[in-house]
Amino acid sequence: MNNKIWLIPFFCLSAAAFAADNWTQFRGPTQQGFSDSTDLPTEWSESKNIKFKTDIPGEGWSSPVVLGKQIWMTTATEAGRSLRAICVDRETGKILHDIEVFHVEPDKKNGFNSYASPTPVLETGRVYLSFGNYGNACLDTATGATVWKSNELKLDHKEGPGSTPIIYKNLFILHCDGMDVQYIAALEKATGKIAWKTNRSFNFSSTPNDRRKSYCTPLVATVAGKDQLISIGASRISGYDPGTGTEIWWCNIPGYSNVPRPVYAKGIAYICTGFDQSELWALKIEGATGDIAPTGMLWKTKKGIPAKPSPLLIEDRIYVVSDNGIARCINATTGTDVWQARTGSGYSASPVFAQGLIYASSEKGVTTVIRPGEKLDTVAENQLDGRILASPAIAGKAIFIRTDKALYRIEK
């Protein structure tokens, strides 16, 4: 790969999207795992390039989000009864706020999941939080005071909460795909009141309850000059008007319990279809209405496709790391392999891309740094104590990694 080309990603976004100093939502300012930060470290350990390491109480797989001098994440203590928001000082690592947002009697969850897996969203003065069925909230970031709470969006997760909220203009938007109900809802971000609510259009009447659920985070993309909410649920991907919740197009897919966030470029959405056998599909959605399956399917591929980590789209190639540690580089135009190789095992976190490198973190605490190109080019492997299930955040010249025990600021 030409080392100069990576500075202009395959997809085009506004300059504001590449805000190097902040990482305010899941998968960062582009929603697709990109940062324009430079001078980041490629090597670290418990004793090298660690500016701070802060123990985080409880259990939570939400990713850290960064804005200004603050880092926010969620956690659950008291076996899931106390659902909390944690704020850490970006420079010192000191915990500034540790706030109980909800106190609940939790349902059972998958042992692999936490009760605090959805990632917060940050805006100036506000942090927006979701604990799924247990409630959604907005807090004042300066004081930690509650701006609003909502308990209206109910569903049976079975496995515990997983879908991360997004902010779109004046709306807080969240997937609610449970065993019992399947819908998308938008709350007024200023008040927490329901602005719109759209039931999934797929007919689940003959689908077993366990295959109706999904845990995906939607992506807002500008398609032919108009914003669309690209949304993956069980058995179907759809495009919606994010302002009204009106469904524009749809395509049936084979999976459920979907987790990876879609990526988008040049009129094409790339999606992972979920359990049981995850597939990667390329769908042409520009100008699409109604059922796009007959004409919108460009290609699909099955082997080595993740069920949990999100893909990366870099220029005309897609990079994925499967749950069991198979890294794969795929031609985004044809769906054919460029290369495939093993890079460890046990992945849940989504990889990120900065300064021409891919950073992929495993459940064993190892972050593998990969240079995109014609073959697997491993730059470094970096071990931290603890497990990594939360996706990294990149802001300024630092990488923020949350393990099951601590938050790290990694910097030269």
Helices and strands as residue ranges (DSSP letters): G 5-7, G 15-17, E 50-55, E 65-67, E 70-77, G 78-80, E 82-89, E 95-103, E 121-123, E 126-130, G 132-134, E 136-140, E 146-150, E 166-168, E 171-177, E 182-188, E 194-199, G 209-211, E 219-223, E 226-233, E 236-240, E 247-252, E 263-265, E 268-272, E 280-284, E 290-291, H 293-296, E 297-301, E 312-314, E 317-321, E 326-331, E 337-342, E 352-354, E 357-361, E 366-370, E 378-383, E 393-395, E 398-402, E 406-410
